[in-house]
Amino acid sequence: MLDKTMPYYNIIMKRFKDTPVPSSPLPEGFQFGSFLEGDEHAWAKILVSVGEYDAIEEALTCFRRDYLSEPEELKRRLLFVETCEGEKAGTLINWWNHTNGRRDPSVHWVAVKAEYQGLGVGKALVYEGLRRMIDLEGEQDFYLHTQTWSYKAITLYLKGGYRFVKDESFGGYRNDHDLALAVVRDKLASNLIRNDIIQCHGLSVVEMAPLEGGWLNRLWKLTTNRGELLVKQFSHERYTTKKLQDIEAALQRQILITTHGVPAPTIWQFDGKNIRHVDDEITYMLMEFHQGKNLGAAWINMDQMRDLGRVLARMHHAFATLPPESVNGYPLDGKEQYGRLIGTFQLQMQQAHLYPDTYQTALKAVGTVLPHLSDGFFDRIPKGIAHEDYSSDNILFHSDRVAAIIDFDRNQYSFLWHDIGRCLLSFAWHDGTLNLEAIRIFREGYGEILPLSMENIVDAFRITWCLEVFWWIQPHMFASHQGKATRFRDEILWLTDQWGELTRMSNEATGELTGEVTGEVTVPPAHWRSIDNGKAFEWGRTSQDYGKYRDIYPVSFYQNLLAMGIGLKGQDILDLGTGTGVLPRGLYPYGARFVGTDRSMEQIEVAKSLSQAQGMDIAFHARPAEDTGMPSGTFDVITACQCFLYFDKSIVLPEIKRMLKTGGMFATMWMAWMPGLDAVSSLSEEIILRYNPDWKGAGYTPMQVDEQAWARDGFRVKQVVSYQERIPFHLESWTGRIRACRGIGASLPEERVQAFDREHRAAIRQTFGESFDVLHHILLVSYEPVIDAGRRKEPPDDFS
């Protein structure tokens, strides 16, 4: 039936030469028939029944005028579909039109009686008509004129190979392409997608209702015999073929992370693919419809906020199990990212005078932030597979938790903290104010799965600014209201204005305000607070220097470990607090199998990168030593190199016993410089203490190890190796090693680290030149688990 409720516009379609012709058999009880004398009355009844004509006589007048003068052609070109009883159910005419002296083959008057629609009669009629037209005219282009009222039939024409043509016509018809498509686009898409879903999945579709949301994309809620589903049609204005391929890969990752407990919609695949291409214009995906509400910062409650952090950490942890190499965006280079940011700013400044004053003011403010950044900032942000659009539009909530994470279109390899910054701006920033309680609760939720310090959150806001500043600080964003995008613009303007205040506000969220805005970090685990008089530190900040300059253990170090039975071929070894994986990489050639864990995701990222570059198959996980998630009775040896100081022994020692195999051993390794006997390290310590007087790593002297106090928890000393050795350095390796220590790179703001490095480098070069040796004490201790043990002294401090 024609739908005359919509505006009437002409549509010209064309089936191009050599386009494949699909096939579809007639349903049972129907057959094809040709025109016989007198059948014009049956033809007229069909056309009147679908609304093409108001009366039989009107239809007959047209038929006699246009076709009856060619009776032999009618027998070849007019096609009926008939019931077994001989009733004419549908018709099609393969005819021609003349266009400026050119004869154009074209299809006329395709119609199926209303009572026979929806059975597959029309589809079979159109496809059979195409085959017969090719037999009559040969393989060439065929035209077809239709109109917006016939949008249901247009769906069949598209599936039969006809395409809309924009700038041509035939037979004197007007082509209203733009006006017509604006009217029928949604109708056509929904019909084609609906039919495709029925064909692919065998569903019975009760209703297909449009939904709001989705920038340029279209959404429908599908009610079926198998529950409620969501259809998302991808906009070809937004997505190139390459982008759709990236989204297909991202959706495969979405499927994988649901196995890790991440709430995300189940995708209905077809032939192993997530995205369906109906034709060149219509691409969609089908997924589970999740009940839930989109919320903003003004409406979210703290239970939801906590789960928001928990779910994001679970997603990051799940993504970390996937290889990043083939993911769009991999790898990331800090220098390149920083250069792109500066280059964009310079280009926009050159053109700023052409645009509104409000835009120029915002751009000048951006320029005040850029000097606080460097490629080192980008390098220190942990990288991995991220959602990349973790905002209020893409999260559904139940009353007390997250219902589902949706829209993984932008999922790629990126800066992980961008997810955190985007999330907190969406849910903790409202009317120019940051909700510090919401940040604290979010951090607690995230911290249940992965470590997250307040400095990480500061960096999250700043990397979000870096990645989004020139999405939203553009001239058109200041010319008029841009809907939701205006909020994004205002968030970036606020971050620009509050850049120097971020650390103070974040510290307030945990009640750890220091009084001065210094950029110093807060301590993630509470038991670290006694280490440096409460001075905060975070090893992730040193990851780049750590990976480059801390692999300094001499050959004797590894030879002694092997002699102690650590690192032997066939052993399964867990390295706690692995940092950048120095110990596993150093012992790897000897044949043991290694797993490394560390609470710092930044350290783990560097460990993965270095081991992969060296062709080493080592599993690294961002997990604290107190909660590795490793199964019981798994490891022959568990090691802690330069890190036992940082563990909560009341938790970690029972965990070590649980994870060791019967007969397994635990070992600690320490290597510390000796300032009392070595002038180089003495000078370095003097400068460190000027910049960080709270650092307690100074003044180390060798200690004898006999019995340890924590042995009462079930361990006893098995073997001790203690010796001194001079380690060769040159200026670059020693100053880099010192930058990576706890008292400098892990605890001072970037500008203080740079100032220290300049002074330290100059002093060492002036006093000791470019190359020198530094005396170190090396202490290797192995332990075996026992049921009872006496009280023993604490192990020596780690003065790195």
Beta strands, then each sheet from edge to edge (+ up, - down):
strand 1: 10-15
strand 2: 30-34
strand 3: 78-83
strand 4: 88-99
strand 5: 102-112
strand 6: 142-147
strand 7: 163-164
strand 8: 205-211
strand 9: 218-224
strand 10: 227-233
strand 11: 267-268
strand 12: 275-277
strand 13: 283-288
strand 14: 383-386
strand 15: 395-397
strand 16: 402-405
strand 17: 412-415
strand 18: 429-430
strand 19: 433-434
strand 20: 572-576
strand 21: 593-598
strand 22: 619-622
strand 23: 635-641
strand 24: 660-673
strand 25: 715-730
strand 26: 771-785
sheet 1: 2+ 3- 4+ 5- 6- 1+ 7-
sheet 2: 8+ 9- 10+ 13- 11+
sheet 3: 8+ 9- 10+ 13- 12+
sheet 4: 14+ 17-
sheet 5: 15+ 16-
sheet 6: 18+ 19-
sheet 7: 22+ 21+ 20+ 23+ 24+ 26- 25+
end
